[in-house]
Amino acid sequence: MVAEQNASLKPYNSFGLDVRAERLYHLESEMHLLEYLDDPEGYGQHSLLLGGGSNMLIAGDIKGSVARVAWTGRRLVEEGDGFVIVEAAAGENWQDFVQWTVDQGWGGLQNLSLIPGLVGTAPIQNIGAYGVETKDSLHSLRWMRWADGEIEEFSNAQCEFGYRDSLFKGRLKDQGVILSVQFRLSSRDHTLVTHYGSVAEELALRGTEAGLRSIADAVMSIRRSKLPNPAELGNSGSFFKNPTVDAQKAAELAQEYPNLAQYPQADGRAKLAAGWLIEQSGWKGRRLGNAGMHAKQALVLVNYGGASAAELLAVARQVQADVLAKFQIALEMEVNLIE
Ligand SMILES: Cc1cc2nc3c(=O)[nH]c(=O)nc-3n(C[C@H](O)[C@H](O)[C@H](O)COP(=O)(O)OP(=O)(O)OC[C@H]3O[C@@H](n4cnc5c(N)ncnc54)[C@H](O)[C@@H]3O)c2cc1C
């Protein structure tokens, strides 16, 4: 396995930032990962593990070694009564994997169509969209600890999933590598979620019944119409998390802003739409130079071409300051800031 020296990471991050890595290792098998772990120039000087680069803002050139997850493979592990268990390697492209499961007639992931990134990263922030999250169908995963190369298996319950959160974003952040993920998917009597966002409307518009393929197609069509394509406009999807506030704050906000949608949580708190708060703070479609918040989706920070990481961060920080000043709510970044 050969490392690229002084490699541009532009093709590997969805903001399209032309930052460089002192050494870039393309790990195309689990064997490469073990070689990397043993290499004093590799893991010995490890700085960053890179998946599809669609949930990170790399603030500058990276000293040391960057390891890119690039091992692939998928297989049917088990066929049961009304379900299957399938496994995919961490480096499988998420969208390709999801479409493959839909084409096989296996249900569970269809609402998560067209989310950028790799399979191995999906559990980390429990990716979710249109009323479905990774945790709803994840069966188990294999994980290797950097410190000693030991491999452990985690069940769904052991992953400690939460909203855009898991054990791997918390206690085990940067402690190891997810190697492969198994999903338990339905092979009949599928649970079809269409009530969230405009999925039902899109199906009606197309005159199609709800099914695995029609939902996947509807979701892809909605996403294409709403979200900028990173290949054309650098972005990382939702830049901030939707904030959760306590019941008293929720009641105050409801009185002052009757248009603010609130999503009650089981613990009595309420989740708010960060995009709405950003829009009300005057940031929808607003730019500072080459960086700004998207005109159709205020939650998406966009590189309009040639923006530096500093320019993108300046916009993000100003948005946080303005939302805090107007609503007394601190927005938290969903995207990983690599400094
Ligand atoms: C246009 C757009 C739309 C998006 N829409 C959504 C959405 O609807 N819902 C949603 O939840 N997200 C969304 N995202 C965010 C993003 O797609 C997900 O977070 C995705 O899982 C990131 O995968 P990645 O492989 O690109 O991760 P990366 O950005 O490469 O990595 C993210 C973090 O995970 C770590 N990491 C990567 N691989 C591994 C591994 N195998 N083991 C351990 N750690 C690892 C990295 O070091 C980094 O800290 C969107 C992004 C874009 C650009």
PDBQT file of the ligand as one rigid body, heavy atoms in Angstrom, charges set to zero:
ROOT
HETATM    1  C1  LIG A 401     -26.178  17.235   0.287  1.00  0.00    +0.000 C 
HETATM    2  C2  LIG A 401     -26.097  16.532   1.627  1.00  0.00    +0.000 A 
HETATM    3  C3  LIG A 401     -27.244  16.056   2.221  1.00  0.00    +0.000 A 
HETATM    4  C4  LIG A 401     -27.192  15.395   3.453  1.00  0.00    +0.000 A 
HETATM    5  N1  LIG A 401     -28.362  14.928   3.998  1.00  0.00    +0.000 NA
HETATM    6  C5  LIG A 401     -28.338  14.288   5.181  1.00  0.00    +0.000 A 
HETATM    7  C6  LIG A 401     -29.548  13.782   5.743  1.00  0.00    +0.000 A 
HETATM    8  O1  LIG A 401     -30.630  13.901   5.168  1.00  0.00    +0.000 OA
HETATM    9  N2  LIG A 401     -29.482  13.150   6.941  1.00  0.00    +0.000 N 
HETATM   10  C7  LIG A 401     -28.289  12.982   7.603  1.00  0.00    +0.000 A 
HETATM   11  O2  LIG A 401     -28.318  12.407   8.704  1.00  0.00    +0.000 OA
HETATM   12  N3  LIG A 401     -27.126  13.426   7.080  1.00  0.00    +0.000 NA
HETATM   13  C8  LIG A 401     -27.126  14.079   5.900  1.00  0.00    +0.000 A 
HETATM   14  N4  LIG A 401     -25.954  14.550   5.361  1.00  0.00    +0.000 N 
HETATM   15  C9  LIG A 401     -24.676  14.351   6.099  1.00  0.00    +0.000 C 
HETATM   16  C10 LIG A 401     -23.829  13.148   5.608  1.00  0.00    +0.000 C 
HETATM   17  O3  LIG A 401     -24.302  12.666   4.401  1.00  0.00    +0.000 OA
HETATM   18  C11 LIG A 401     -23.841  12.021   6.635  1.00  0.00    +0.000 C 
HETATM   19  O4  LIG A 401     -23.400  12.481   7.888  1.00  0.00    +0.000 OA
HETATM   20  C12 LIG A 401     -22.944  10.843   6.208  1.00  0.00    +0.000 C 
HETATM   21  O5  LIG A 401     -23.129   9.746   7.064  1.00  0.00    +0.000 OA
HETATM   22  C13 LIG A 401     -21.477  11.223   6.186  1.00  0.00    +0.000 C 
HETATM   23  O6  LIG A 401     -20.770  10.137   5.647  1.00  0.00    +0.000 OA
HETATM   24  P1  LIG A 401     -19.287  10.292   5.137  1.00  0.00    +0.000 P 
HETATM   25  O7  LIG A 401     -18.792   8.913   4.805  1.00  0.00    +0.000 OA
HETATM   26  O8  LIG A 401     -19.210  11.286   4.040  1.00  0.00    +0.000 OA
HETATM   27  O9  LIG A 401     -18.577  10.837   6.462  1.00  0.00    +0.000 OA
HETATM   28  P2  LIG A 401     -17.250  11.706   6.641  1.00  0.00    +0.000 P 
HETATM   29  O10 LIG A 401     -17.572  13.152   6.463  1.00  0.00    +0.000 OA
HETATM   30  O11 LIG A 401     -16.139  11.172   5.813  1.00  0.00    +0.000 OA
HETATM   31  O12 LIG A 401     -16.906  11.427   8.181  1.00  0.00    +0.000 OA
HETATM   32  C14 LIG A 401     -17.714  11.906   9.230  1.00  0.00    +0.000 C 
HETATM   33  C15 LIG A 401     -17.042  11.529  10.566  1.00  0.00    +0.000 C 
HETATM   34  O13 LIG A 401     -17.024  10.127  10.715  1.00  0.00    +0.000 OA
HETATM   35  C16 LIG A 401     -15.699   9.624  10.874  1.00  0.00    +0.000 C 
HETATM   36  N5  LIG A 401     -15.640   8.348  10.135  1.00  0.00    +0.000 N 
HETATM   37  C17 LIG A 401     -15.772   8.154   8.788  1.00  0.00    +0.000 A 
HETATM   38  N6  LIG A 401     -15.788   6.834   8.509  1.00  0.00    +0.000 NA
HETATM   39  C18 LIG A 401     -15.637   6.173   9.682  1.00  0.00    +0.000 A 
HETATM   40  C19 LIG A 401     -15.570   4.793  10.053  1.00  0.00    +0.000 A 
HETATM   41  N7  LIG A 401     -15.680   3.797   9.150  1.00  0.00    +0.000 N 
HETATM   42  N8  LIG A 401     -15.402   4.476  11.366  1.00  0.00    +0.000 NA
HETATM   43  C20 LIG A 401     -15.315   5.450  12.315  1.00  0.00    +0.000 A 
HETATM   44  N9  LIG A 401     -15.367   6.767  12.020  1.00  0.00    +0.000 NA
HETATM   45  C21 LIG A 401     -15.527   7.131  10.728  1.00  0.00    +0.000 A 
HETATM   46  C22 LIG A 401     -14.794  10.700  10.300  1.00  0.00    +0.000 C 
HETATM   47  O14 LIG A 401     -13.501  10.666  10.879  1.00  0.00    +0.000 OA
HETATM   48  C23 LIG A 401     -15.574  11.961  10.664  1.00  0.00    +0.000 C 
HETATM   49  O15 LIG A 401     -15.325  12.330  12.002  1.00  0.00    +0.000 OA
HETATM   50  C24 LIG A 401     -25.954  15.204   4.109  1.00  0.00    +0.000 A 
HETATM   51  C25 LIG A 401     -24.770  15.681   3.495  1.00  0.00    +0.000 A 
HETATM   52  C26 LIG A 401     -24.845  16.327   2.273  1.00  0.00    +0.000 A 
HETATM   53  C27 LIG A 401     -23.566  16.797   1.625  1.00  0.00    +0.000 C 
ENDROOT
TORSDOF 0
